[in-house]
């Protein structure tokens, strides 16, 4: 089903939401990775889904799964719900399981869409926690601007990095804050590597 949906969406995205990927060589294939990216519109997950063929799992707000039809489709392409209003242990365990099983997981570490500007918002500690628990590399991405029909966009792919310096440390707020600072810096560096 994943491949079928991919090929159905493929021409639609190429025509209506064209996008150029810069730094594709930085995207490792067939390796467990935590993919982190800024979040501007609801099209962002589709960009990552469509322009990087390998199957990925994606955390998405639980409200997107309220419709049985849309919920089914989201699950078919690797989406699974998270309740952003609380500490969702089920979503956390599912995320870590996917990473430990050798898959890629997409997370938008700002926690929600940035509706005010295209600048990076404050990064939550969730991405750092998942990377540390699963002990997997992280690949930063940056979507240049808000998705608009027929307007070409760009996705910048940064070089993978890890948080190995924290692997042996106690997973507390201080450690997560420090790890999140590194994640923030890597995201900022990926905004436009050509500059």
C-alpha positions in Angstrom: 0.0 0.0 0.0 2.9 2.4 0.8 4.3 2.1 -2.7 0.9 2.4 -4.3 0.1 5.6 -2.5 3.6 6.9 -3.2 3.1 6.5 -7.0 -0.4 7.9 -6.9 0.8 11.1 -5.1 4.1 11.3 -7.1 2.7 13.2 -10.2 0.4 15.4 -8.1 3.3 16.6 -6.0 5.7 17.1 -8.9 3.1 19.2 -10.7 1.5 21.2 -7.9 4.2 21.3 -5.3 7.5 21.0 -7.1 10.5 20.9 -4.8 14.3 20.8 -5.3 16.3 18.7 -2.8 19.7 20.2 -1.9 22.1 17.9 -0.2 20.5 14.6 -1.1 23.8 12.8 -0.8 23.7 13.5 2.9 20.6 11.2 3.2 21.7 7.7 4.1 19.7 4.8 2.7 18.6 1.7 4.7 19.8 3.0 8.0 17.8 3.9 11.2 17.7 7.7 11.5 15.8 10.3 13.3 14.8 12.9 10.6 14.2 16.4 12.1 12.7 19.3 10.2 11.2 22.7 10.6 7.4 22.8 10.2 5.5 25.5 8.2 2.5 23.8 6.7 0.5 20.6 6.5 2.3 19.8 3.2 5.7 19.4 5.0 5.3 15.7 5.9 4.2 15.0 2.3 7.4 16.7 1.0 9.5 14.4 3.0 7.4 11.4 2.2 7.4 12.2 -1.5 10.9 13.4 -2.3 12.7 10.7 -0.3 11.4 7.3 -1.5 12.5 5.0 1.4 9.6 4.3 3.8 9.6 6.5 6.9 7.4 6.6 10.0 6.0 9.9 11.1 4.6 11.2 14.4 1.4 13.2 13.7 -1.1 14.9 16.0 -4.0 12.6 17.0 -6.6 14.8 15.5 -5.5 13.8 12.0 -6.6 10.2 12.8 -10.2 11.1 13.8 -11.4 10.4 10.3 -11.4 6.7 9.6 -10.5 7.1 6.0 -7.7 9.7 6.5 -6.5 7.8 9.6 -6.2 4.6 7.5 -4.3 6.4 4.8 -2.0 8.1 7.3 -1.2 4.7 8.8 -0.6 3.2 5.4 2.2 5.7 4.7 3.8 5.3 8.2 1.9 7.8 10.2 0.9 7.2 13.8 -0.8 9.5 16.4 0.6 11.4 19.3 -1.4 13.2 21.9 0.4 16.6 22.2 -1.6 17.5 25.2 0.2 15.0 27.5 3.2 12.8 27.8 2.1 10.1 25.3 4.0 7.0 26.4 2.5 4.8 23.7 3.7 7.2 20.9 7.1 7.4 22.6 7.4 3.6 22.8 6.2 3.2 19.2 8.8 5.8 18.0 11.7 4.1 19.8 10.6 0.7 18.5 10.6 1.9 14.9 14.1 3.3 15.3 15.4 0.2 17.0 13.9 -1.9 14.2 16.1 -0.1 11.7 13.6 2.4 10.3 13.6 6.1 9.8 11.3 8.3 11.9 10.3 11.9 11.0 9.8 14.4 13.8 9.1 18.1 13.7 10.9 19.2 16.9 9.2 22.6 17.1 6.1 20.6 18.2 3.6 22.4 15.9 3.4 24.4 12.7 5.0 27.8 12.7 2.2 30.0 11.6 3.9 33.3 12.3 7.1 33.3 10.3 9.6 31.0 8.5 12.1 31.3 11.3 12.8 28.3 13.5 10.7 28.2 16.7 11.9 26.9 20.0 12.8 23.2 19.8 11.2 20.8 22.3 13.1 18.1 24.1 11.1 15.2 22.5 13.5 14.8 19.5 16.5 14.7 21.8 14.9 12.1 24.0 14.0 9.8 21.1 17.5 10.0 19.7 19.1 9.3 23.0 16.8 6.5 23.9 17.2 4.7 20.6 20.9 5.9 20.2 20.5 6.6 16.5 22.0 9.3 14.2 19.9 12.4 13.4 19.6 14.0 10.0 18.5 17.7 9.9 16.3 19.1 7.1 15.0 22.6 6.4 12.0 23.4 4.2 12.8 26.9 2.7 9.3 28.4 2.6 5.6 27.7 3.0 4.1 25.4 0.5 2.1 27.1 -2.3 0.6 25.5 -5.4 2.9 25.8 -8.4 5.7 27.5 -6.4 9.0 25.7 -6.4 10.3 25.0 -2.9 13.6 23.7 -1.6 14.5 21.1 1.0 18.0 21.4 2.4 19.4 18.2 3.9 22.2 18.6 6.4 24.9 16.0 7.3 23.9 13.3 9.8 25.1 13.8 13.4 24.6 12.0 16.7 24.3 12.8 20.4 26.8 10.1 21.5 28.4 12.4 24.1 25.2 12.1 26.1 24.6 8.3 25.7 26.2 7.5 29.1 24.6 10.4 30.9 21.4 10.3 33.0 18.4 11.2 30.9 17.2 14.2 32.8 16.1 17.7 31.9 19.6 19.1 32.0 20.9 16.5 29.6 17.9 16.9 27.3 18.3 20.7 27.3 21.9 20.4 26.2 21.1 17.9 23.5 18.3 20.0 22.2 20.7 23.0 22.0 22.8 20.9 19.6 19.7 19.9 17.6 18.7 23.6 17.3 22.2 24.5 16.1 22.2 21.8 13.5 18.8 22.9 12.2 19.9 26.5 12.0 23.0 25.4 10.1 20.9 23.5 7.6 18.6 26.5 6.7 20.8 27.4 3.7 24.1 25.6 3.3 24.8 27.6 0.2 25.2 30.9 2.2 
